Amino acid sequence: MWWIFFILFFLISVVSSTLLFYSLRRVTQYEDLIIQFQQIISYASERMKLVDSSGHYESDDETGFFFEELKQLQLQLDDIFENEENNDGN
């Protein structure tokens, strides 16, 4: 009788482990995609600030809207992941 429970437990463990492995792999892929997207937005923000060094485009209504939306998007992406900093006392 206990062999049946052992086999059942073993099968459930193998299936659960496999599902967990594939789920975690997919989540990691999505995290990598979001990080790449965040880097692209960050690069675009820096380049736009270089182009608009005098502030004329940012203060304009039409292009200023794009600047503001890009800043908001960058802030939202920054809030998704915690910054990993080494605080080893150095």
C-alpha positions as CSV (number, residue, x, y, z in Angstrom):
1,M,0.0,0.0,0.0
2,W,2.8,2.4,0.9
3,W,4.4,1.7,-2.5
4,I,1.4,3.3,-4.2
5,F,1.8,6.4,-2.1
6,F,5.5,6.5,-2.8
7,I,5.0,6.2,-6.6
8,L,2.2,8.8,-6.5
9,F,4.3,11.2,-4.5
10,F,7.3,10.7,-6.8
11,L,5.2,11.4,-10.0
12,I,3.7,14.5,-8.5
13,S,7.1,15.7,-7.5
14,V,8.6,15.2,-10.9
15,V,5.7,16.9,-12.7
16,S,5.7,19.8,-10.2
17,S,9.5,20.3,-10.5
18,T,9.3,20.2,-14.3
19,L,6.5,22.8,-14.4
20,L,8.3,25.0,-11.9
21,F,11.5,24.9,-14.0
22,Y,9.8,25.9,-17.2
23,S,7.8,28.6,-15.4
24,L,10.9,30.2,-13.9
25,R,12.7,30.0,-17.2
26,R,9.9,31.9,-18.9
27,V,9.8,34.6,-16.1
28,T,13.6,35.1,-16.5
29,Q,13.1,35.6,-20.2
30,Y,10.4,38.2,-19.6
31,E,12.7,40.0,-17.0
32,D,15.5,40.1,-19.6
33,L,13.2,41.6,-22.1
34,I,12.0,44.3,-19.7
35,I,15.6,45.1,-18.8
36,Q,16.5,45.4,-22.4
37,F,13.5,47.7,-23.0
38,Q,14.6,49.8,-19.9
39,Q,18.1,50.2,-21.4
40,I,16.7,51.3,-24.7
41,I,14.5,53.9,-23.0
42,S,17.4,55.1,-20.9
43,Y,19.6,55.5,-24.0
44,A,16.9,57.3,-25.8
45,S,16.4,59.7,-22.9
46,E,20.1,60.5,-22.7
47,R,20.4,61.1,-26.5
48,M,17.3,63.4,-26.4
49,K,18.8,65.4,-23.6
50,L,22.0,65.7,-25.6
51,V,20.1,66.9,-28.7
52,D,18.1,69.3,-26.5
53,S,21.0,70.8,-24.5
54,S,19.4,74.3,-24.6
55,G,16.0,73.1,-23.5
56,H,14.1,74.6,-26.5
57,Y,12.5,71.3,-27.6
58,E,11.5,70.2,-24.1
59,S,9.7,73.5,-23.4
60,D,7.8,73.2,-26.7
61,D,4.2,71.9,-26.3
62,E,4.3,69.1,-28.8
63,T,7.8,67.8,-28.3
64,G,7.7,68.6,-24.6
65,F,4.8,66.1,-24.3
66,F,7.1,63.4,-25.8
67,F,10.0,64.3,-23.4
68,E,7.6,64.1,-20.4
69,E,6.1,60.8,-21.4
70,L,9.6,59.4,-22.0
71,K,10.6,60.5,-18.5
72,Q,7.5,58.9,-17.0
73,L,8.2,55.7,-18.8
74,Q,11.7,55.6,-17.5
75,L,10.5,56.2,-13.9
76,Q,8.1,53.3,-14.2
77,L,10.7,51.0,-15.6
78,D,13.1,52.0,-12.8
79,D,10.5,51.2,-10.2
80,I,10.0,47.6,-11.5
81,F,13.4,46.3,-10.5
82,E,15.3,47.1,-7.3
83,N,18.8,48.4,-7.9
84,E,21.4,45.9,-6.9
85,E,24.1,47.6,-5.0
86,N,26.9,46.1,-3.0
87,N,26.9,47.5,0.5
88,D,29.8,45.4,1.9
89,G,31.0,48.3,4.0
90,N,33.6,49.4,1.4
